[in-house]
């Protein structure tokens, strides 16, 4: 699937980050995170001071600012064979703005891939997650408990993995994408896959949905 420009969406805990890396490695395209771009622009002093203060206070960054960063990024050389947008767009106005940015640069979005996981499973995945404060190793009390040999593990339950926080993040995601996914579905861009199963099982669904063959992946890596 050469010259692929795609958006990857999924709720917190769906495994989106893991699958994004697989897709980008197979297709030889960059992963574009608007969050990373904003942090880089802030560090480089390219954002207005008022906007930096707004971000520090947890305020939303105007769509025009994010779209401006995307506009600059997609013109860079490594985006010529395509790119994967991670975490953007999240709303229909952002999606419309993205269409305009891409059209201005003579390209268009090929596919929007949504990873679906039920809310109760997403909560379970996060709430039972523990981090070894000594090593940074992440375990799951149900699916990947620390081995007996790691008896000294100092396990931490991170605040953002508590049930009320996780549930709120999922609710926010669902509210924001309630119109976005139908928007892309009407345009024939949306493909949905189940995010339930092992990482490898989900990866196979991702590759099948994007029509990426093992031969194509090998060619891209060569």
N, C-alpha and C positions, 0 to 999 in steps of 0.2 A: 504494500500500500504506500507507494512513493508519494512524496510531497504532501504529507498528511498534516493538516492543521486541525487540532481537536481541543475540546474542552472536557475535562474530567471532573465530574461532580459526585458527591457522596456525603452522607452525614458523618459527624465525628465518630471515629471508631470503626468505620467501614473498611479500612485498609487501603484507602485511596493513595496515601503516600507510597506505600510499598508497590502498588500496581503502576503508579506513575513512573517509578524508576525502571520497571520492567519494560514498559512501552517505549520510553525514551532510549533505553539501551538497544532494544530491538530495531527501532527505526532510525537511530542516529540523529535524534532531534533533541533540542533543549527543553527542559521543564521550566516554564515561566511562572513564578509565584509573585503575585502583586504585592504580597506582604514583604517578601524579600526585597523587591524593587523599592518599596517605600522606605524600608530600613536603610538600604544602600543610599538612596537619595538624601535621606536625613543625615546620615553619617558624612556624606560628601558636601553638606551644606547647601543642597540644591532646592530645599523646600523653604517657603516663607516662614518666618519665625512664628507667626500667628498660627499657622497650620501645625507646626511642631508642638506648640503648646496644646492645641486641640487634640492631637494624637496622644499626648502624654496624659491628658485628662480622660482618655477613653472615648473621645468623640469620633464620629464617622468622617472619613476622608471624602471630600466631594468627588462624585463620579468623574468630573472633568479632569481632575488631577490624575486619577488612576488611568483613565483612558489616554492621557497625554504620555504617561510612562509606557503604556502598552504600545502606543504609536511609535515611540522611539525604539523600543526593544525589538519589535517584529521586523524592523528594517535592517537589523544587524546581520552580518554574514552567516552566522550559525543558524539563523532561522530560515535560510533559503530552502532547505529540504523539508521544512515544516516546523511545528512547535506544539507543545502541550501546555495549555493554560490550566493552572491549578488554583482553584478557589475564586475564579473570576470568569464570567460574570455570575452574579447571584440573584439579580433582579432583571425584569424585562427591560427597564430603561437602560441598564448596563449592557444588556444583550443587543439592543438596538444601536447603542453607541459603538459597541464593538464591531457590528456589521459595517457601520460607516467608516471606522478606522481602517478596517481591512480592505474595504472597497477603494478607499483613497490610495492604498498601497498596491492595488491591483490583484489582491488575493481574496479568498473567501474561506469561511469555516466549512470543514468537511463533515465532521461528526461531533456529537455531544454524547459522551458515554457516562451513564449514570450507574453507580453501584448501589444496589438496594439491599438493605438489611433491616429487619424488624426492630422497632424501638426497644423492646424488652431484651433482645439479644445484645444490642449496642450498649445498654446500661450494664448488663452482666459482664460484658467484655471489659468495661472500664472500671466498674466498682470493685472487681476482684483482682485488679492489676496491682502489683507491688513492685517497688524498685529497691534494689540492694544499694543502700547509701554508700557502701564501701567501693563497689565496682561499677555501679551504674547499670548493671544487668537488670532487665525487666522480666518479671515472672508473672504468671497468672495462677491464682490459687486452685482453679479448676482444670484448666487446659495445659498449663505448663508450670507446675509447682517446682520450687527449688529442690534439687536432688538432695538426698541424705548427706552427701559429701560436703554440702554447703551449710553445715550446721551453724556456722558462725554468721550467716547472712543477717545483716541489719536491715530488715524490710521496712520500707516506708510506704504509707498510703498517701499519695499526693493529694493536696486539697482539690485540684481540678478533676480528680477521679472519684470524688464523693457523689453519691446518687443525685442529690438535688442539683448540683452544678452540671452534671452530665445531662440530666433530663432537660434542664433549661437550654443547654447548647443545642440539643437535638430539636427542641421545640422552635428555637430561633431559625435553625436550618430549614425545617419543614415550612415555616411561615414564609421565609424568603424565596424558597423554590416552588411554592405552590402554583405560581403563575409561570415561572421560568421553564419548567419541564414541558408543560403543555404548549408553550410558545415554540419550543424547538420541535416538539412532536408534530405540530401542524405544518412545519416547514420540512418535514421528512429528515431531520438531522439527528433525532434522538434514538439511541440504542440503550436498552437497559439490560443489566445482568444481575444475577444473584451474587451477593457478597458472602454467602453462607458456605462454609466448608474450609478446607485447608488453604493455605496460601497458594499452593500449586494448582489446586482445583479452580480457584478463582482466576488465577493467571490464565489457565487454559480457556476459560470463558471469555476473558478479555481479548486474548489473541484471536479467538474464533470470531468474536463480534467485530473486530477490526480487520479481519481477514488477513492476519499476519501469519505466514507459514514459517516453519522452522528453517526452510531454505532461505527465505527472505531475511530472517533474522541473522543467519550466518553470513549472508552477503553484506548486510549492513555493518557487521562487526569486522569483516575482512579489511 
